[in-house]
Amino acid sequence: MSCDLKSPKAGAATALRLSFGLSLLLVGIAHYMSLEMFSGMVSDGLGALTILGTIWAYVLPALMIVGGALFAVGMYYDVASWVTGLALGSIPVGMLLKPVLSGVALPDVMPMAINAFIWILVYVMVVKLCTCCGGGSCEK
């Protein structure tokens, strides 16, 4: 069954998609604007994997920008979902890897990991609504 584009659900989906996409896009741009600081934060505490953290600090904002832009314009939801999921999913994993690799205190990274999980929950809602309303068909 196709979603009625004049329905409240379609309006909510559009508002959430635009807000999420633009926010993700802006966060990615902000990370590039302070790349030296961001790179240090990402790679700090990764022990032997520091170089991978530095490389990821350059890749992560690009994934956020691409995913956010695609969600904002409402195109290529499959690509937007994959790049955004990869970007957001890597954050709690990377944060929680730091206590294991270098002894960073768990309470120091938990707030950032929890924040990432909140982004992931919103991401899941956006993907669910985008593939239901305005991006595909709704299954009952």
Stockholm file with secondary structure:
# STOCKHOLM 1.0

chainA/1-140         MSCDLKSPKAGAATALRLSFGLSLLLVGIAHYMSLEMFSGMVSDGLGALTILGTIWAYVLPALMIVGGALFAVGMYYDVASWVTGLALGSIPVGMLLKPVLSGVALPDVMPMAINAFIWILVYVMVVKLCTCCGGGSCEK
#=GR chainA/1-140 SS CBCCTTSHHHHHHHHHHHHHHHHHHHHHHHHHHTHHHHHHHHHTTCGGGHHHHHHHHHHHHHHHHHHHHHHHHTCCHHHHHHHHHHHHHHHHHHHHHHHHHHCCCHHHHHHHHHHHHHHHHHHHHHHHHHTTSSSSBCCC
#=GC SS_cons         CBCCTTSHHHHHHHHHHHHHHHHHHHHHHHHHHTHHHHHHHHHTTCGGGHHHHHHHHHHHHHHHHHHHHHHHHTCCHHHHHHHHHHHHHHHHHHHHHHHHHHCCCHHHHHHHHHHHHHHHHHHHHHHHHHTTSSSSBCCC
//
